[in-house]
Structure formats: structure tokens, C-alpha cells
């Protein structure tokens, strides 16, 4: 199985424990994001993107980014 972009982004941030602390979420939330392959919360996805060097669209592939 190919490593997910979410997993890579989290490990770029220092791993699940450090990412959870920095994002003010539980480690189980991080695990859920990795399992599902998406960060549903746009604010958290943006924070992960900025901290990890990934594009936010890569971290939220099921959600279309539309300009309003």
C-alpha cells in the first residue's frame, strides 16, 4: 500500500504526537485523517499544509476548492 500524503505531511511535522499538539487535536484525530486519507477541516488542513510543505488540495482531495 502506498504511503498516504496525509501520513507524509504529518511525519514532516514531526509525527502524530507533535502534529496533534501543534494542531490542538487528539492523536486519534490524526490517525483518523491518515486512515481516511483526508483532513476534512479546512483550517486544520491549511495548518498542516503550511507546516509540512504539502499543498492543501493534496490534503483534502475529496473537497473541491472553489473561489467564492
C-alpha positions, 0 to 999 in steps of 0.5 A: 500500500502506498504511503498516504500524503496525509501520513507524509505531511504529518511525519514532516511535522514531526509525527502524530504526537507533535502534529496533534499538539501543534494542531490542538487535536487528539492523536486519534484525530490524526490517525483518523485523517491518515486512515481516511486519507483526508483532513476534512477541516479546512483550517486544520488542513491549511495548518498542516499544509503550511507546516509540512510543505504539502499543498492543501488540495493534496490534503483534502482531495475529496473537497473541491476548492472553489473561489467564492 
